[in-house]
């Protein structure tokens, strides 16, 4: 769902390229400054979408993980074997995950489907992607409902959840899995009801078109991907 406070809108196709590029950096990037540039780009996109707090949280989390990798002592075994590799893995996978989060929360479904159809993708790909984009925000909302229901029954997620982790997992995971199963069926049925699998031409309320900011973003992403490949070849 798109934020009403967005300062600048991007086409879903450029956002998909953003996710691909951030995932591509996992296997090609060997320089920390390139990751910092990716973080700055994602933060700028969050700001342009009006989600300042989310962008600041992401930057703080990334730099904390980078600090763990850079400044923790190397001669302590648990740091070297467990904490630093774990921080490095989380930091690397954070880029595509955050890019996906930005895409999900800033994209209208009709706009997304219009973009995917312009890419001439088959319905077998368009419909699952559209369902997936709507699935995660709806599942997150269900999680908040479950958490509030637990609080009303005196079952919090504080110290009691640490003392009884299996019981807490039962209270959360079983309703959440049941909700996820029903939610997937409902969203798929809704997509079919709206004619998503209709092979004929469609007129959409929100059509997708490239603007200047999309071309700029695509150029930056292609330069980032090309530079990371060049670094990998030269190393």
N, C-alpha and C positions, 0 to 999 in steps of 0.2 A: 504494500500500500504506500502511496506517495505522500510525503509530508506536505502539509498545507503551508509550512514555513519555508519551503524550498526557494532559494534565491535563483537557482539555475537548474534547468532540467536537461537530462541526458537521454539519448536514445538507448533502449534496452540492448541493442546490438553492440554499442560501445561498452556497455556494462558487462556483457558476456565476454568481450575481449579482455576487459579488466580482470575478471576472474581467471581466465586462461593464462594471462600474463603473470599474475601473482602466483599461480600454481607452477608455472614454468620456471619462475625464479628459484623454486625449491631445489630443482635439479641442476640449474646452471649457475646460480649466483654463488660466488665465493668471496665476495667483498662486502664488508659490513656497510660501507657507505652507500652501496646500491640498495641495500635493504632500508637504510635511513631515508633515501630518496623515495622509495615505495611507501614508507610510512608517511612522509610529508604529503605525497600525492593523495593517499587515502584520507588523511586528516583534512586536506583541502576539500575533498569531495563531501565529507561529512559536514563541513562548515557550509558549503554551498547548498546542502540539503536541509540546512537548519537544525542539524543534530550536533550542536557544539559539545554537549556533555559526553555523548558517546565517543566523539572524536578525541576528546581530552583523556577519557578513560583508556582508550586504545593506545594512545601515545605513551601514557604513564606505564601501562602494563608492558609495552614493548621495550621501553628503556630499562625497566626493572629487570626483565629477563636478560637483556643485553649486559647489564651490570653484573648479574650473577655469573654470566659466562666469562666476562672480562676480568673482574676484580676479586672473585673468590680465590683463596689460596690454592695453588696447584698441589701442594705437598700433603694435603689431608685427603685420605683415600676416599671417604664417603662423598666429598665434594667432587673429586675427579671421576669417580665411577658412576655415581647416581645423580647428584643434584645438577651438575653442569651439563651433562648430556641431555637430561630431561628438560632443562631450561632451553637448551639449544633447539631441541625438537619442537617444543611448544612455540618458540619464537618463529621458527621457519613456517610451521603450518598455520600460524596466526594470520599471515598475510592473505592467503586465499579464503580463509574462513571469514575474516572481517570484510573482504571484498564481496563475498556472497551475502553476508548480513546487510551490507549497504545496498546491494542490488535488490534483495527481497523487500526491504523496507522503503524503497524509493521508486518502485515500479508498479504501475497499474497493470492488472491482468490483461485487459483489452489492448493496451499499448504493447505489452509483451507479445501477445499472440499475433498482433499485426506485424511486429518486427520479424518474428520467426517465420510467418507466412511469406514475407518479402524475401527471406533467405531461401525460399523454395524447399523448406524442410518438410519431410513427410509428416502426416498426422500422427503416426506412431511415436514421433519425437515431440511434436508441438504440445499435444495433450498432456503427456506425463510431466513435461517441464512446467506447464501452466498449473497443473494440480500441485506439483511440488512447491512452487512459489507461494501458493495460498496455504499449503499444508502447515508450514513451520510457524507462521504467525498465529494461525488458529490453534495449533497445538500448544504454543506458548501461553495463549489466553486460557486454555483448558487447565494448564499447569497452575496458573494463578488461582483459578477457581478451586482446584483441589487443595492448594495450600491454605486458602482462606477457610475452606470447609474443615480442614484439620485444626486450624486455630480455634474455630468455633466449638470444637469438641475437646479442646484442651490438649491437642497433640501438636506441639510446636516443632520447629526445626532447629532448636537450640541445643542445650546440653543433653536433653532427654533423647534427642535423635542420635547423639554420639554414644550414649549408653545402650541404646537398643537400635542398632543400625538395620538389622534385618526386619524389625517391625516397621520402622520408618519407611524402608524400601517397599515393603508390602503395601503400606497405606498410599504411597505415591505411585509406584510402578504399575501395580495392577489396574487402578483406574485409568492411568495414563495410557497403558497399552490398549485397554478396551476402547478408550476414546479415540486413539490413533487409528485403530482398525475401522471404527465406524466413520471417522472423519474422512479417511481415504475414499471409502465407498461413496459418501455423500458428495465430496468434491468432484469425483469422476462423473457421477450421475448429473451433477449441476453443469459440468462442461458439455456433456452430451445433450442435455436439455436446451442449452443455449446454441446448439448447432455447431459445436466446435469440430465435429467430424463430418460436417456437410461439405462435400467436394466443390460446391458451387461458389461463386464470388461473394464476398461479404462487404457490407458497409459498416464501419465501426465508428462509434462516437469519439473515441480517442485514437487517432491515427498516428503512426510513428514516422518521423522524418528526421534526417540528419540536419543538424545546425552547426554553426561555426565551432561551438564548444566541443561537439562530438568529433569533428575533424582534428581539433587540437589534441584532444585526449587520445585519439587513435595514433596520431603521430608520436606523442610522448611514449605510449605503450610499445609501439613498434621499435622506437629507439632504445628503450629499456631492454626489450627482448633481444634485439640485435647486439647491443653492447654486452649483455651477459653471455651471449654465445661467443662473441669475440674474446672475452676474458677467459672463457673455458677453453677455447682453442689455443690461446697463447700461453696458458698455464701448463 
